[in-house]
């Protein structure tokens, strides 16, 4: 589903939400590394547990979850501006990684 939507408009899920003015989209402060076959329910539960265990992290923190931020269109895989090629730079910029 994510890749199909990106194929149609060339946007990531977050770009699409930001264009609609969604308040939950903003500058990320936490990068999330997760096994892509994990259910979304488990991911959200783990993120909540992380917040519970780390009260110093704002509950309004923005999380970079790659599936929803990186453009997933397969036609972009060979493009010069491929988001996957920029992943390391993004992780360094965010500066805080959580492995779930």
Steps between C-alpha positions, in 0.01 A plus 500: 500500500775751594697430182190524280405840643855624454501372141190708429611835641874464572450592867572321826215445745633784717525738205140420414386564859705819528341635181162451671620692808499197734622611846684173565758564229809706577874493550602160638696470822509117516592257222328161530669188372258207488452161338275572203286191556399628843132592520415867527321423828820357647704796374265754657490301824883489513521875436258562787704273724816689405333827604390343828855384573653835398294777664760756386375457141211730420176316420477743205832376357495433128616152399667424166354164398665425166204331331295816534769759434704349217346511156428135424432516125693225322556718194719727718741226603753594233443876521780730612288641781390161632393543865668174603834649395434792739408281798840519673500878479150513648593271790805717579292818486234365737772386741286261707426144385269249667515135398162332546 
